[in-house]
Amino acid sequence: MTPSSLLIGKTLDMARFHETHACEVIGIRRRSRMIRAKLTDIHLEAGDVLLLVGWPNDISALRTSADVVLMEWSASDLPTPYYARRAGLIF
């Protein structure tokens, strides 16, 4: 979250983050700690790190947002589930 973000002080529901950006927030880290409260109850602060899940195009669209800064080096695609059953049987 940028210091000038319009999301500061709002919860994810109040900001309608999912509807606006088509990405789902699955975790919030604040000052090197994972917040263990319900995500819908957390009021966002400057410097919060949001862990997002979404389609690559939706995440790329966040580049134009003044509210967040993408840390692209941490983005990775999930492996395809094609071999998941085989891997589960081997494990």
Summary of the structure (lengths in Angstrom):
residues: 91
radius of gyration: 15.3
end to end distance: 39.0
largest distance: 49.4
contacts: 186
relative contact order: 0.22
helix: 37%
strand: 15%
